């Protein structure tokens, strides 16, 4: 798990019940635009259902089809080394 994924998980774990109820958590997917393979199957089905309700197509392997139309992938920013002062 990379640093960004850990940060997202940390933030989400600290949400209040009210915040968690209004947050579209189903949009948090793995970096390859896939429903996480490590979550329980019933939660994965719930996430796929939420993604489909939001207008996304999810294949049988859990991949979001045409993910670039739905998500911004930062690309080059992934190679930034903050410890070296680059921006």
Secondary structure, 3 states (H helix, E strand, C coil): CCHHHHHHHHHHHCCCHHHHHHCCHHHCCCCCCECCCCCCHHHHHHHHHHHHHCCCEECCCCEEECHHHCCCCCHHHHHCCHHHCCC
